[in-house]
């Protein structure tokens, strides 16, 4: 686990919906490996094309 990690050293992922990078947040501490979207909005909009 992170120890003495600076804010700028936090992990970053790319949002699967909007393609923007987002930084690790405390609320994701336990699910970070599963996080794929920068926000609830993006999570809902994933492939909402209808089809
Ligand atoms: Zn996003």
PDB file of the backbone (N, CA, C, O) and the ligand in Angstrom, with CONECT records:
HET     ZN  A 101       1
ATOM      1  N   UNK A   1       0.847  -1.205   0.000  1.00  0.00           N
ATOM      2  CA  UNK A   1       0.000   0.000   0.000  1.00  0.00           C
ATOM      3  C   UNK A   1       0.870   1.238   0.000  1.00  0.00           C
ATOM      4  O   UNK A   1       2.032   1.198   0.404  1.00  0.00           O
ATOM      5  N   UNK A   2       0.297   2.333  -0.455  1.00  0.00           N
ATOM      6  CA  UNK A   2       1.076   3.578  -0.524  1.00  0.00           C
ATOM      7  C   UNK A   2       1.554   4.040   0.844  1.00  0.00           C
ATOM      8  O   UNK A   2       0.819   3.978   1.829  1.00  0.00           O
ATOM      9  N   UNK A   3       2.753   4.486   0.884  1.00  0.00           N
ATOM     10  CA  UNK A   3       3.264   5.034   2.141  1.00  0.00           C
ATOM     11  C   UNK A   3       4.013   6.318   1.818  1.00  0.00           C
ATOM     12  O   UNK A   3       4.902   6.331   0.967  1.00  0.00           O
ATOM     13  N   UNK A   4       3.658   7.367   2.483  1.00  0.00           N
ATOM     14  CA  UNK A   4       4.290   8.650   2.237  1.00  0.00           C
ATOM     15  C   UNK A   4       4.137   9.100   0.798  1.00  0.00           C
ATOM     16  O   UNK A   4       5.046   9.696   0.221  1.00  0.00           O
ATOM     17  N   UNK A   5       2.993   8.812   0.230  1.00  0.00           N
ATOM     18  CA  UNK A   5       2.773   9.168  -1.171  1.00  0.00           C
ATOM     19  C   UNK A   5       2.342  10.626  -1.290  1.00  0.00           C
ATOM     20  O   UNK A   5       1.445  11.091  -0.587  1.00  0.00           O
ATOM     21  N   UNK A   6       2.990  11.310  -2.175  1.00  0.00           N
ATOM     22  CA  UNK A   6       2.591  12.696  -2.414  1.00  0.00           C
ATOM     23  C   UNK A   6       1.357  12.740  -3.312  1.00  0.00           C
ATOM     24  O   UNK A   6       1.061  11.793  -4.040  1.00  0.00           O
ATOM     25  N   UNK A   7       0.677  13.816  -3.243  1.00  0.00           N
ATOM     26  CA  UNK A   7      -0.544  13.947  -4.026  1.00  0.00           C
ATOM     27  C   UNK A   7      -0.276  13.720  -5.514  1.00  0.00           C
ATOM     28  O   UNK A   7      -1.066  13.081  -6.209  1.00  0.00           O
ATOM     29  N   UNK A   8       0.834  14.245  -5.980  1.00  0.00           N
ATOM     30  CA  UNK A   8       1.147  14.130  -7.404  1.00  0.00           C
ATOM     31  C   UNK A   8       1.599  12.728  -7.773  1.00  0.00           C
ATOM     32  O   UNK A   8       1.750  12.414  -8.954  1.00  0.00           O
ATOM     33  N   UNK A   9       1.814  11.893  -6.783  1.00  0.00           N
ATOM     34  CA  UNK A   9       2.265  10.535  -7.057  1.00  0.00           C
ATOM     35  C   UNK A   9       1.124   9.528  -7.022  1.00  0.00           C
ATOM     36  O   UNK A   9       1.345   8.324  -7.148  1.00  0.00           O
ATOM     37  N   UNK A  10      -0.071  10.014  -6.854  1.00  0.00           N
ATOM     38  CA  UNK A  10      -1.205   9.104  -6.797  1.00  0.00           C
ATOM     39  C   UNK A  10      -1.397   8.422  -8.154  1.00  0.00           C
ATOM     40  O   UNK A  10      -1.070   8.992  -9.195  1.00  0.00           O
ATOM     41  N   UNK A  11      -1.926   7.208  -8.131  1.00  0.00           N
ATOM     42  CA  UNK A  11      -2.159   6.485  -9.383  1.00  0.00           C
ATOM     43  C   UNK A  11      -3.162   7.218 -10.262  1.00  0.00           C
ATOM     44  O   UNK A  11      -4.035   7.938  -9.778  1.00  0.00           O
ATOM     45  N   UNK A  12      -3.015   7.018 -11.546  1.00  0.00           N
ATOM     46  CA  UNK A  12      -3.929   7.653 -12.496  1.00  0.00           C
ATOM     47  C   UNK A  12      -4.454   6.599 -13.459  1.00  0.00           C
ATOM     48  O   UNK A  12      -3.726   5.702 -13.886  1.00  0.00           O
ATOM     49  N   UNK A  13      -5.720   6.726 -13.787  1.00  0.00           N
ATOM     50  CA  UNK A  13      -6.310   5.850 -14.798  1.00  0.00           C
ATOM     51  C   UNK A  13      -6.989   6.700 -15.858  1.00  0.00           C
ATOM     52  O   UNK A  13      -7.207   7.897 -15.669  1.00  0.00           O
ATOM     53  N   UNK A  14      -7.318   6.068 -16.970  1.00  0.00           N
ATOM     54  CA  UNK A  14      -8.026   6.780 -18.018  1.00  0.00           C
ATOM     55  C   UNK A  14      -9.476   6.328 -18.043  1.00  0.00           C
ATOM     56  O   UNK A  14      -9.759   5.130 -18.066  1.00  0.00           O
ATOM     57  N   UNK A  15     -10.374   7.268 -18.040  1.00  0.00           N
ATOM     58  CA  UNK A  15     -11.800   6.962 -18.020  1.00  0.00           C
ATOM     59  C   UNK A  15     -12.197   6.232 -19.299  1.00  0.00           C
ATOM     60  O   UNK A  15     -11.838   6.649 -20.400  1.00  0.00           O
ATOM     61  N   UNK A  16     -12.939   5.143 -19.145  1.00  0.00           N
ATOM     62  CA  UNK A  16     -13.334   4.334 -20.287  1.00  0.00           C
ATOM     63  C   UNK A  16     -14.423   5.010 -21.107  1.00  0.00           C
ATOM     64  O   UNK A  16     -14.682   4.619 -22.245  1.00  0.00           O
ATOM     65  N   UNK A  17     -15.056   6.014 -20.538  1.00  0.00           N
ATOM     66  CA  UNK A  17     -16.128   6.698 -21.252  1.00  0.00           C
ATOM     67  C   UNK A  17     -15.646   7.973 -21.919  1.00  0.00           C
ATOM     68  O   UNK A  17     -15.802   8.135 -23.129  1.00  0.00           O
ATOM     69  N   UNK A  18     -15.072   8.866 -21.159  1.00  0.00           N
ATOM     70  CA  UNK A  18     -14.688  10.172 -21.697  1.00  0.00           C
ATOM     71  C   UNK A  18     -13.215  10.226 -22.090  1.00  0.00           C
ATOM     72  O   UNK A  18     -12.784  11.175 -22.744  1.00  0.00           O
ATOM     73  N   UNK A  19     -12.454   9.234 -21.704  1.00  0.00           N
ATOM     74  CA  UNK A  19     -11.062   9.169 -22.123  1.00  0.00           C
ATOM     75  C   UNK A  19     -10.129  10.098 -21.374  1.00  0.00           C
ATOM     76  O   UNK A  19      -8.950  10.208 -21.709  1.00  0.00           O
ATOM     77  N   UNK A  20     -10.656  10.765 -20.363  1.00  0.00           N
ATOM     78  CA  UNK A  20      -9.811  11.683 -19.593  1.00  0.00           C
ATOM     79  C   UNK A  20      -9.149  10.952 -18.436  1.00  0.00           C
ATOM     80  O   UNK A  20      -9.721  10.019 -17.873  1.00  0.00           O
ATOM     81  N   UNK A  21      -7.951  11.375 -18.088  1.00  0.00           N
ATOM     82  CA  UNK A  21      -7.275  10.790 -16.938  1.00  0.00           C
ATOM     83  C   UNK A  21      -7.910  11.249 -15.639  1.00  0.00           C
ATOM     84  O   UNK A  21      -8.310  12.404 -15.495  1.00  0.00           O
ATOM     85  N   UNK A  22      -7.994  10.328 -14.704  1.00  0.00           N
ATOM     86  CA  UNK A  22      -8.493  10.705 -13.385  1.00  0.00           C
ATOM     87  C   UNK A  22      -7.597  10.091 -12.328  1.00  0.00           C
ATOM     88  O   UNK A  22      -6.981   9.045 -12.536  1.00  0.00           O
ATOM     89  N   UNK A  23      -7.539  10.756 -11.204  1.00  0.00           N
ATOM     90  CA  UNK A  23      -6.598  10.388 -10.152  1.00  0.00           C
ATOM     91  C   UNK A  23      -7.277   9.597  -9.048  1.00  0.00           C
ATOM     92  O   UNK A  23      -8.465   9.758  -8.768  1.00  0.00           O
ATOM     93  N   UNK A  24      -6.501   8.760  -8.451  1.00  0.00           N
ATOM     94  CA  UNK A  24      -6.961   7.961  -7.306  1.00  0.00           C
ATOM     95  C   UNK A  24      -7.649   8.848  -6.273  1.00  0.00           C
ATOM     96  O   UNK A  24      -7.193   9.947  -5.958  1.00  0.00           O
ATOM     97  N   UNK A  25      -8.751   8.335  -5.763  1.00  0.00           N
ATOM     98  CA  UNK A  25      -9.451   9.057  -4.694  1.00  0.00           C
ATOM     99  C   UNK A  25      -9.646   8.127  -3.507  1.00  0.00           C
ATOM    100  O   UNK A  25      -9.717   6.904  -3.633  1.00  0.00           O
ATOM    101  N   UNK A  26      -9.726   8.759  -2.371  1.00  0.00           N
ATOM    102  CA  UNK A  26      -9.842   7.975  -1.139  1.00  0.00           C
ATOM    103  C   UNK A  26     -11.059   7.057  -1.166  1.00  0.00           C
ATOM    104  O   UNK A  26     -11.015   5.942  -0.647  1.00  0.00           O
ATOM    105  N   UNK A  27     -12.134   7.526  -1.768  1.00  0.00           N
ATOM    106  CA  UNK A  27     -13.361   6.724  -1.793  1.00  0.00           C
ATOM    107  C   UNK A  27     -13.204   5.475  -2.648  1.00  0.00           C
ATOM    108  O   UNK A  27     -14.008   4.547  -2.562  1.00  0.00           O
ATOM    109  N   UNK A  28     -12.141   5.458  -3.487  1.00  0.00           N
ATOM    110  CA  UNK A  28     -11.897   4.300  -4.332  1.00  0.00           C
ATOM    111  C   UNK A  28     -10.835   3.386  -3.749  1.00  0.00           C
ATOM    112  O   UNK A  28     -10.412   2.429  -4.397  1.00  0.00           O
ATOM    113  N   UNK A  29     -10.409   3.671  -2.548  1.00  0.00           N
ATOM    114  CA  UNK A  29      -9.271   2.953  -1.978  1.00  0.00           C
ATOM    115  C   UNK A  29      -9.454   1.436  -2.049  1.00  0.00           C
ATOM    116  O   UNK A  29      -8.503   0.699  -2.311  1.00  0.00           O
ATOM    117  N   UNK A  30     -10.664   0.986  -1.816  1.00  0.00           N
ATOM    118  CA  UNK A  30     -10.896  -0.460  -1.753  1.00  0.00           C
ATOM    119  C   UNK A  30     -11.281  -1.066  -3.098  1.00  0.00           C
ATOM    120  O   UNK A  30     -11.283  -2.286  -3.257  1.00  0.00           O
ATOM    121  N   UNK A  31     -11.604  -0.216  -4.059  1.00  0.00           N
ATOM    122  CA  UNK A  31     -12.078  -0.749  -5.338  1.00  0.00           C
ATOM    123  C   UNK A  31     -11.286  -0.197  -6.515  1.00  0.00           C
ATOM    124  O   UNK A  31     -11.716  -0.286  -7.665  1.00  0.00           O
ATOM    125  N   UNK A  32     -10.137   0.367  -6.216  1.00  0.00           N
ATOM    126  CA  UNK A  32      -9.374   1.056  -7.272  1.00  0.00           C
ATOM    127  C   UNK A  32      -9.138   0.162  -8.488  1.00  0.00           C
ATOM    128  O   UNK A  32      -9.210   0.640  -9.620  1.00  0.00           O
ATOM    129  N   UNK A  33      -8.865  -1.091  -8.284  1.00  0.00           N
ATOM    130  CA  UNK A  33      -8.572  -1.961  -9.413  1.00  0.00           C
ATOM    131  C   UNK A  33      -9.792  -2.176 -10.300  1.00  0.00           C
ATOM    132  O   UNK A  33      -9.668  -2.578 -11.457  1.00  0.00           O
ATOM    133  N   UNK A  34     -10.962  -1.906  -9.751  1.00  0.00           N
ATOM    134  CA  UNK A  34     -12.182  -2.109 -10.525  1.00  0.00           C
ATOM    135  C   UNK A  34     -12.696  -0.809 -11.135  1.00  0.00           C
ATOM    136  O   UNK A  34     -13.572  -0.815 -12.000  1.00  0.00           O
ATOM    137  N   UNK A  35     -12.142   0.286 -10.676  1.00  0.00           N
ATOM    138  CA  UNK A  35     -12.630   1.579 -11.161  1.00  0.00           C
ATOM    139  C   UNK A  35     -12.228   1.788 -12.617  1.00  0.00           C
ATOM    140  O   UNK A  35     -11.062   1.627 -12.977  1.00  0.00           O
ATOM    141  N   UNK A  36     -13.187   2.143 -13.439  1.00  0.00           N
ATOM    142  CA  UNK A  36     -12.893   2.363 -14.857  1.00  0.00           C
ATOM    143  C   UNK A  36     -13.405   3.718 -15.339  1.00  0.00           C
ATOM    144  O   UNK A  36     -13.102   4.140 -16.456  1.00  0.00           O
ATOM    145  N   UNK A  37     -14.173   4.391 -14.503  1.00  0.00           N
ATOM    146  CA  UNK A  37     -14.775   5.643 -14.934  1.00  0.00           C
ATOM    147  C   UNK A  37     -14.473   6.750 -13.938  1.00  0.00           C
ATOM    148  O   UNK A  37     -14.350   6.511 -12.737  1.00  0.00           O
ATOM    149  N   UNK A  38     -14.357   7.972 -14.461  1.00  0.00           N
ATOM    150  CA  UNK A  38     -13.947   9.083 -13.618  1.00  0.00           C
ATOM    151  C   UNK A  38     -15.092   9.553 -12.735  1.00  0.00           C
ATOM    152  O   UNK A  38     -14.862  10.264 -11.757  1.00  0.00           O
ATOM    153  N   UNK A  39     -16.306   9.174 -13.057  1.00  0.00           N
ATOM    154  CA  UNK A  39     -17.439   9.669 -12.290  1.00  0.00           C
ATOM    155  C   UNK A  39     -18.641   8.748 -12.466  1.00  0.00           C
ATOM    156  O   UNK A  39     -18.661   7.892 -13.351  1.00  0.00           O
ATOM    157  N   UNK A  40     -19.625   8.934 -11.624  1.00  0.00           N
ATOM    158  CA  UNK A  40     -20.839   8.134 -11.750  1.00  0.00           C
ATOM    159  C   UNK A  40     -21.513   8.409 -13.089  1.00  0.00           C
ATOM    160  O   UNK A  40     -22.128   7.528 -13.689  1.00  0.00           O
ATOM    161  N   UNK A  41     -21.384   9.624 -13.529  1.00  0.00           N
ATOM    162  CA  UNK A  41     -22.007  10.006 -14.795  1.00  0.00           C
ATOM    163  C   UNK A  41     -21.403   9.189 -15.936  1.00  0.00           C
ATOM    164  O   UNK A  41     -22.125   8.640 -16.768  1.00  0.00           O
ATOM    165  N   UNK A  42     -20.097   9.116 -15.964  1.00  0.00           N
ATOM    166  CA  UNK A  42     -19.433   8.358 -17.018  1.00  0.00           C
ATOM    167  C   UNK A  42     -19.773   6.874 -16.898  1.00  0.00           C
ATOM    168  O   UNK A  42     -19.933   6.181 -17.903  1.00  0.00           O
ATOM    169  N   UNK A  43     -19.878   6.405 -15.688  1.00  0.00           N
ATOM    170  CA  UNK A  43     -20.203   4.993 -15.507  1.00  0.00           C
ATOM    171  C   UNK A  43     -21.581   4.675 -16.080  1.00  0.00           C
ATOM    172  O   UNK A  43     -21.801   3.618 -16.672  1.00  0.00           O
ATOM    173  N   UNK A  44     -22.493   5.611 -15.889  1.00  0.00           N
ATOM    174  CA  UNK A  44     -23.838   5.396 -16.420  1.00  0.00           C
ATOM    175  C   UNK A  44     -23.870   5.518 -17.935  1.00  0.00           C
ATOM    176  O   UNK A  44     -24.671   4.866 -18.604  1.00  0.00           O
ATOM    177  N   UNK A  45     -23.003   6.350 -18.461  1.00  0.00           N
ATOM    178  CA  UNK A  45     -23.033   6.619 -19.894  1.00  0.00           C
ATOM    179  C   UNK A  45     -22.264   5.590 -20.706  1.00  0.00           C
ATOM    180  O   UNK A  45     -22.224   5.668 -21.934  1.00  0.00           O
ATOM    181  N   UNK A  46     -21.660   4.637 -20.031  1.00  0.00           N
ATOM    182  CA  UNK A  46     -20.887   3.641 -20.780  1.00  0.00           C
ATOM    183  C   UNK A  46     -21.769   2.921 -21.787  1.00  0.00           C
ATOM    184  O   UNK A  46     -22.782   2.312 -21.444  1.00  0.00           O
ATOM    185  N   UNK A  47     -21.366   3.010 -22.992  1.00  0.00           N
ATOM    186  CA  UNK A  47     -22.061   2.331 -24.085  1.00  0.00           C
ATOM    187  C   UNK A  47     -23.571   2.516 -24.008  1.00  0.00           C
ATOM    188  O   UNK A  47     -24.327   1.569 -24.228  1.00  0.00           O
ATOM    189  N   UNK A  48     -24.006   3.718 -23.701  1.00  0.00           N
ATOM    190  CA  UNK A  48     -25.446   3.956 -23.652  1.00  0.00           C
ATOM    191  C   UNK A  48     -25.965   4.292 -25.036  1.00  0.00           C
ATOM    192  O   UNK A  48     -26.868   5.115 -25.192  1.00  0.00           O
ATOM    193  N   UNK A  49     -25.389   3.649 -26.036  1.00  0.00           N
ATOM    194  CA  UNK A  49     -25.766   3.919 -27.421  1.00  0.00           C
ATOM    195  C   UNK A  49     -27.118   3.302 -27.760  1.00  0.00           C
ATOM    196  O   UNK A  49     -27.729   3.689 -28.756  1.00  0.00           O
ATOM    197  N   UNK A  50     -27.592   2.373 -26.977  1.00  0.00           N
ATOM    198  CA  UNK A  50     -28.870   1.761 -27.262  1.00  0.00           C
ATOM    199  C   UNK A  50     -28.688   0.404 -27.923  1.00  0.00           C
ATOM    200  O   UNK A  50     -28.866  -0.626 -27.273  1.00  0.00           O
ATOM    201  N   UNK A  51     -28.351   0.384 -29.152  1.00  0.00           N
ATOM    202  CA  UNK A  51     -28.119  -0.867 -29.891  1.00  0.00           C
ATOM    203  C   UNK A  51     -29.289  -1.803 -29.749  1.00  0.00           C
ATOM    204  O   UNK A  51     -29.270  -2.902 -30.303  1.00  0.00           O
TER     205      UNK A  51
HETATM  206 ZN    ZN A 101     -15.143  10.093 -17.589  1.00  0.00          ZN
END
